[in-house]
Amino acid sequence: MLESLTERLSKVVKTLRGEARLTESNIQDALREVRVALLEADVALPVVRDFIARVKDLAIGEEVLGSLNPGQALVGVVHRELTALMGGAEAALELAVVPPAVILMAGLQGSGKTTSAGKIARRLVADEGKKVLLASCDVYRPAAIEQLRLLAQQAGADFFPSAADQKPADIARSALEFARTHYHQVLIVDTAGRLAIDAAMMEEIRQLHAGLNPAETLFVVDAMQGQDAVNVARAFGEALPLTGVVLTKLDGDARGGAALSVRQMTGKPVKFVGVSEKLDGLEAFYPDRMAARILGMGDVLSLVEEARKAVDVGEARKLADKFKKGKGFDLEDFKQQILQMKKMGGVSALVDKLPAQMAQAAQGAQVDERQLRRIEGIINSMTSQERAKPEILKASRKRRIASGAGVSVQEVNRLLNQFEQMQKMMKMMQKGGMAKMMRSMKGMMPRAF
């Protein structure tokens, strides 16, 4: 997302080197690059104009500290203004009301409303331990009710049954009463979408809002709609008192302009972003972290938070105890590390949050999800003895393993070579030779520009 802006801003840093101060003349070309990148990213024109004007006013005359060059100083200004443009701070769900707190989902058909309802339910159940009820008022789309029922089951939430011959207002009223009597803390109501905004749709959702009096009214918008997403959001905002926006499909080919435009054009904060089709593919939206990712600084904080959730503490302690007792790092341990990485969304999800230079190096390594699955398959084709003692793997065993994993013997050899390298690094760590290990890795690290 917004790779073009990231690349252009890295050029800005280089072109402004050597200047002692940011002046109107030396930032004019730099801001032209920023303007073009924003427009290419499908950011709304009024938003671009206001943003560039603010950055120019703040940047001119900015003193360049000794530790920075002018390009970095300008990026600092751009980062602050990008953060402000997207809302400044995280906007969490406001559910501090008399239970059940109602979340009403609104948006066009195909924007990802139903899936987002399931994802929010999973977050509330898994992360906050809340008792959640899901209900569908979409009586027009075939299988919409069944889709939400399956999502509720996967999310660990309860589901309120409804039928296509019922009226949406009646379903909502019954679901609310059911949630009250069964002590649910949160009720998430999915509503019908249309291919375009129409009067009947708006009237129906107004009635649902009036009957439910929701704590949160979330507008779900497809990031791939670009500037049109902002127009749709504005129309919904005029019909309903929206409290926030959910941006979906940020993992697709979206140029990302909606993330920068929607807050400014609607006045409503982005609360969540959809980053994959999986049920756990929903992230809280942090404007400062998104600004850092856009500028190629990475999002290390989100990476650390994901690691805390995904990493099995028990397995990590077992591995640490194993090292303390002097036992080596074996192929079973190697497999466990791959499984932990998969829990965090795989290589692509991790690379997306790395700073630009590190991300380029990681992509250059050409490690993709298929390779991880292949490595896992090769290890699974080994016996427990072979995993513990890879040195016993001779030609006949390798042929059996390759056949079982559906790969060539060369790929088995490649895995064993990679494992040997990791084993050496682990031995250095075990002996306390961290400095020695870092020196050995120095040649592999990307050089700073």
C-alpha positions in Angstrom: 0.0 0.0 0.0 1.3 3.5 -1.0 4.6 2.1 -2.1 4.8 5.0 -4.6 4.8 7.5 -1.8 7.4 5.6 0.1 9.7 5.5 -2.9 9.3 9.2 -3.7 9.9 10.3 -0.1 13.1 8.2 0.0 14.2 10.3 -3.1 13.3 13.5 -1.2 15.7 12.6 1.6 18.5 12.1 -0.9 17.9 15.3 -2.9 17.9 17.6 0.2 21.2 16.4 1.7 23.7 19.1 2.4 21.2 21.9 3.0 21.5 23.7 6.3 17.8 24.7 6.5 14.5 23.9 4.8 13.5 26.8 2.6 10.7 27.5 0.1 13.1 26.9 -2.9 14.6 23.6 -1.7 11.4 22.0 -0.6 9.3 23.0 -3.7 10.5 20.0 -5.8 10.3 17.7 -2.8 6.6 18.6 -2.1 5.9 18.3 -5.8 7.0 14.6 -5.5 4.8 14.2 -2.4 1.8 15.8 -4.2 2.1 13.5 -7.3 2.5 10.4 -5.0 -0.6 11.3 -3.1 -2.7 11.8 -6.2 -1.4 8.5 -7.7 -2.5 6.8 -4.4 -6.0 8.1 -5.2 -6.2 10.6 -2.3 -9.0 13.1 -2.8 -7.7 16.4 -4.4 -9.0 18.7 -1.7 -7.2 16.6 0.9 -4.0 16.8 -1.1 -4.1 20.6 -1.4 -4.7 21.1 2.3 -2.0 18.6 3.3 0.7 20.1 1.0 -0.2 23.6 2.2 0.1 22.6 5.9 3.4 20.7 5.3 4.9 23.7 3.4 3.9 26.2 6.2 5.4 24.0 8.9 8.5 23.0 7.0 9.8 26.4 5.8 12.3 27.7 8.3 12.5 24.4 10.2 15.9 24.1 11.8 17.9 21.0 10.8 19.3 19.4 13.9 22.9 18.1 13.8 21.8 14.5 13.8 19.4 15.0 10.9 19.8 16.1 7.3 17.1 18.3 5.7 15.4 15.4 3.9 14.9 13.6 7.2 13.6 16.9 8.8 11.0 17.2 6.0 10.0 13.5 6.4 9.5 14.3 10.1 7.1 17.1 9.3 5.3 14.9 6.7 5.0 12.1 9.3 3.4 14.4 11.9 0.9 15.8 9.3 0.1 12.4 7.9 -0.7 11.2 11.5 -2.9 14.3 12.0 -4.6 13.7 8.7 -5.6 10.2 9.6 -7.0 11.2 13.0 -4.0 11.7 15.3 -4.6 8.9 17.8 -6.2 5.5 17.9 -10.0 5.5 18.1 -11.1 2.5 20.1 -14.7 1.1 20.3 -16.8 2.9 22.8 -18.8 0.1 24.5 -19.1 1.6 28.0 -22.9 1.5 28.1 -25.6 -0.6 29.8 -25.3 -4.0 28.2 -25.8 -5.1 25.6 -23.7 -2.6 23.7 -25.0 -2.6 20.1 -22.6 -2.3 17.1 -24.5 -1.6 13.9 -22.7 -2.4 10.6 -23.5 -0.3 7.6 -22.1 -0.1 4.0 -22.6 -1.1 0.4 -22.9 -4.7 -0.8 -19.5 -6.4 -1.3 -17.7 -4.0 1.0 -17.0 -6.8 3.6 -19.7 -5.9 6.2 -20.5 -9.5 7.2 -16.9 -10.7 7.3 -16.0 -7.6 9.3 -18.8 -8.3 11.8 -17.3 -11.8 12.4 -13.8 -10.3 12.7 -14.9 -7.7 15.3 -16.7 -10.5 17.2 -13.6 -12.6 17.3 -11.5 -9.7 18.6 -14.0 -9.0 21.4 -14.3 -12.7 22.4 -10.6 -13.7 22.1 -8.9 -10.4 23.2 -11.4 -9.0 25.7 -13.3 -12.1 26.9 -16.7 -10.6 26.1 -19.9 -12.5 25.5 -21.0 -11.5 22.0 -24.2 -12.1 20.0 -24.3 -11.8 16.2 -27.5 -11.1 14.3 -28.2 -10.7 10.6 -30.8 -8.3 9.2 -29.8 -8.9 5.6 -32.9 -10.7 4.3 -32.1 -9.8 0.6 -28.7 -11.4 -0.2 -28.9 -15.2 -0.6 -26.9 -17.1 2.2 -26.0 -13.9 4.1 -27.6 -15.2 7.3 -25.9 -18.6 6.9 -22.5 -16.9 6.3 -22.9 -14.9 9.5 -23.9 -18.0 11.4 -20.7 -19.8 10.3 -18.6 -16.8 11.1 -20.1 -16.6 14.6 -19.3 -20.3 15.2 -15.6 -19.7 14.1 -15.3 -16.6 16.2 -16.6 -18.3 19.4 -19.7 -15.9 19.5 -23.4 -16.7 19.8 -25.7 -16.4 16.8 -29.3 -15.2 16.8 -31.2 -17.1 14.1 -33.3 -15.2 11.5 -35.1 -16.0 8.2 -35.4 -14.3 4.8 -39.2 -13.8 5.2 -38.8 -11.7 8.4 -38.7 -7.9 8.5 -35.3 -6.4 9.4 -36.8 -4.2 12.2 -38.5 -7.3 13.8 -35.2 -9.3 13.7 -33.3 -6.4 15.3 -35.9 -6.0 18.1 -36.0 -9.7 18.8 -32.1 -10.0 18.8 -31.8 -7.0 21.2 -34.3 -8.6 23.6 -32.5 -12.0 23.3 -29.2 -10.3 24.1 -30.7 -8.6 27.2 -32.2 -11.8 28.6 -29.2 -14.0 27.9 -26.7 -11.5 29.4 -24.7 -10.8 26.3 -22.3 -7.8 26.6 -22.2 -7.0 22.9 -24.7 -7.3 20.1 -23.3 -7.0 16.6 -26.0 -6.4 13.9 -25.2 -6.9 10.2 -27.4 -5.0 7.8 -28.3 -5.3 4.1 -26.1 -3.7 1.5 -27.0 -2.5 -2.0 -24.9 -2.1 -5.1 -25.5 1.6 -4.9 -27.0 4.1 -2.4 -30.8 4.2 -2.7 -33.7 5.8 -0.6 -35.2 2.4 0.5 -31.8 1.2 1.8 -31.2 4.4 3.8 -34.7 4.4 5.2 -34.4 0.8 6.4 -31.0 1.4 8.1 -32.4 4.6 9.8 -35.2 2.6 11.3 -32.8 -0.1 12.5 -30.7 2.7 14.1 -33.7 4.2 15.8 -34.8 0.9 17.2 -31.4 -0.3 18.4 -29.9 3.0 19.6 -26.4 1.5 18.9 -23.2 2.5 20.9 -21.2 2.2 17.7 -22.4 2.7 14.1 -19.6 1.5 11.9 -19.4 2.2 8.2 -17.6 -0.5 6.3 -15.8 0.6 3.1 -13.7 -1.2 0.5 -10.3 0.5 0.2 -10.1 -0.5 -3.4 -12.9 2.0 -4.2 -10.5 4.9 -4.0 -12.0 8.3 -4.0 -15.5 6.9 -4.5 -15.2 5.3 -1.1 -15.1 8.8 0.4 -18.2 9.9 -1.5 -20.1 6.8 -0.3 -18.9 7.4 3.3 -20.1 11.0 3.2 -23.6 9.9 1.9 -23.9 7.4 4.8 -22.7 10.0 7.3 -25.4 12.4 6.2 -28.1 9.6 6.8 -26.7 8.1 10.0 -24.7 9.4 13.0 -21.7 7.2 12.2 -19.1 6.7 14.9 -16.3 5.2 12.9 -15.1 3.6 9.7 -13.8 0.0 9.0 -11.5 0.0 5.9 -11.4 -3.4 4.2 -9.1 -5.1 1.6 -5.9 -3.1 2.5 -4.0 -6.2 1.7 -5.2 -6.1 -2.0 -4.1 -3.9 -4.9 -5.6 -0.8 -3.3 -3.5 2.3 -3.8 -4.5 3.2 -0.2 -5.9 6.7 -0.8 -9.1 6.0 1.1 -7.1 5.6 4.4 -5.8 9.1 4.0 -9.0 10.7 2.7 -11.8 9.2 4.6 -11.0 10.8 8.0 -10.6 14.2 6.6 -13.7 14.1 4.3 -16.1 12.5 6.8 -14.8 13.6 10.2 -15.2 10.0 11.4 -12.2 8.1 12.7 -11.0 4.9 11.0 -11.3 2.3 13.8 -10.2 -0.9 12.1 -8.5 -2.0 8.9 -8.9 -5.4 7.2 -5.5 -6.9 6.2 -6.5 -10.4 5.2 -9.5 -12.6 4.5 -8.9 -14.7 7.6 -11.0 -14.2 10.7 -8.0 -12.7 12.6 -7.2 -10.4 9.7 -8.5 -7.2 11.4 -6.1 -4.7 13.0 -6.9 -1.6 15.1 -6.0 1.5 13.1 -3.2 3.6 14.6 -2.6 6.8 12.5 1.0 7.2 13.7 1.9 3.6 12.9 0.2 3.8 9.5 2.1 7.1 8.7 5.4 5.4 9.7 4.6 2.5 7.3 3.8 4.8 4.5 7.1 6.7 5.0 9.1 3.4 5.0 9.8 3.5 8.7 7.9 0.2 9.3 5.5 -0.7 12.1 7.6 -2.4 14.7 5.1 -1.8 17.5 2.3 -3.8 15.7 4.9 -6.5 14.9 5.8 -6.8 18.6 2.1 -6.9 19.6 1.4 -9.7 17.1 4.4 -11.6 18.3 3.1 -11.4 21.9 -0.3 -12.9 20.8 1.1 -15.5 18.4 4.2 -16.8 20.2 3.6 -19.8 22.4 5.3 -18.8 25.7 5.4 -22.5 26.9 7.2 -23.6 23.7 9.6 -20.6 24.0 10.5 -21.6 27.6 11.0 -25.2 26.6 13.5 -24.1 23.9 15.3 -21.8 26.4 15.5 -24.6 29.0 16.8 -27.0 26.3 19.7 -24.6 25.5 20.5 -24.1 29.2 20.9 -27.9 29.6 23.3 -27.9 26.7 21.0 -29.7 24.3 21.3 -28.7 20.6 18.8 -27.0 18.3 17.1 -29.8 16.2 14.8 -30.0 13.2 11.7 -30.2 15.5 12.7 -26.9 17.0 13.2 -25.5 13.5 9.6 -26.6 12.6 8.2 -25.0 15.7 9.8 -21.6 14.7 8.1 -21.9 11.2 4.7 -22.6 12.8 5.1 -19.5 15.1 5.9 -17.4 12.0 2.7 -18.8 10.2 0.6 -17.8 13.3 1.8 -14.3 12.8 0.5 -14.2 9.3 3.5 -15.6 7.4 6.5 -13.8 5.8 4.5 -11.3 3.8 2.6 -10.0 6.9 5.9 -9.6 8.7 7.7 -7.9 5.8 4.9 -5.4 5.4 5.6 -4.0 8.8 9.4 -3.9 8.5 11.3 -0.6 7.8 11.8 -0.1 4.0 15.4 -1.1 3.8 14.9 -4.3 5.9 11.8 -5.2 3.9 13.7 -4.9 0.6 16.4 -7.2 2.1 13.8 -9.7 3.3 12.0 -9.7 -0.1 15.4 -10.2 -1.8 15.8 -13.4 0.2 12.8 -14.7 -1.7 11.3 -16.7 1.2 7.6 -17.0 0.5 4.7 -18.9 2.1 5.1 -21.8 -0.3 8.7 -22.4 0.7 7.6 -22.4 4.4 5.0 -25.0 3.7 7.5 -27.0 1.7 10.0 -26.9 4.6 7.3 -28.0 7.0 6.3 -30.9 4.7 9.9 -32.1 4.4 10.3 -32.1 8.2 6.9 -33.8 8.7 8.2 -36.6 6.4 11.0 -37.4 8.8 10.9 -39.8 11.7 11.3 -38.3 15.2 14.9 -39.8 15.3 15.8 -38.1 12.0 14.5 -34.8 13.3 16.6 -35.1 16.5 19.7 -36.4 14.7 19.9 -34.9 11.1 23.4 -36.3 10.8 22.0 -39.8 10.2 20.3 -38.6 7.0 22.1 -40.5 4.2 21.1 -40.9 0.5 18.4 -43.6 1.0 16.7 -41.7 3.8 16.8 -38.4 1.9 15.1 -40.1 -1.1 12.3 -41.5 1.1 11.8 -38.0 2.7 11.8 -36.3 -0.7 9.2 -38.8 -2.0 7.0 -38.3 1.1 7.1 -34.5 0.9 6.7 -34.5 -2.9 9.9 -32.6 -3.5 13.3 -33.3 -5.0 16.3 -34.6 -3.0 18.1 -31.3 -3.8 15.4 -29.4 -1.8 15.9 -31.7 1.1 19.7 -31.0 0.9 19.0 -27.3 0.7 16.9 -27.4 3.9 19.6 -29.3 5.7 22.2 -26.7 4.7 19.9 -23.9 6.0 19.3 -25.8 9.2 23.1 -26.2 9.7 23.6 -22.5 9.4 20.9 -21.8 11.9 22.3 -24.5 14.2 25.7 -22.7 14.2 24.1 -19.4 15.1 22.2 -21.1 18.0 25.5 -22.6 19.3 27.1 -19.1 19.3 24.2 -17.8 21.3 24.4 -20.8 23.7 28.0 -20.0 24.3 27.2 -16.3 24.9 28.9 -15.3 21.7 26.3 -12.7 20.7 28.9 -10.2 19.5 30.7 -13.0 17.5 27.3 -14.0 16.0 26.5 -10.4 15.0 29.9 -10.1 13.4 29.3 -13.2 11.3 25.9 -11.8 10.2 27.3 -8.3 9.4 27.9 -9.2 5.8 24.3 -10.3 5.4 22.8 -7.1 6.8 21.7 -4.4 4.3 23.8 -1.3 4.3 22.2 2.1 5.3 22.0 4.7 2.5 
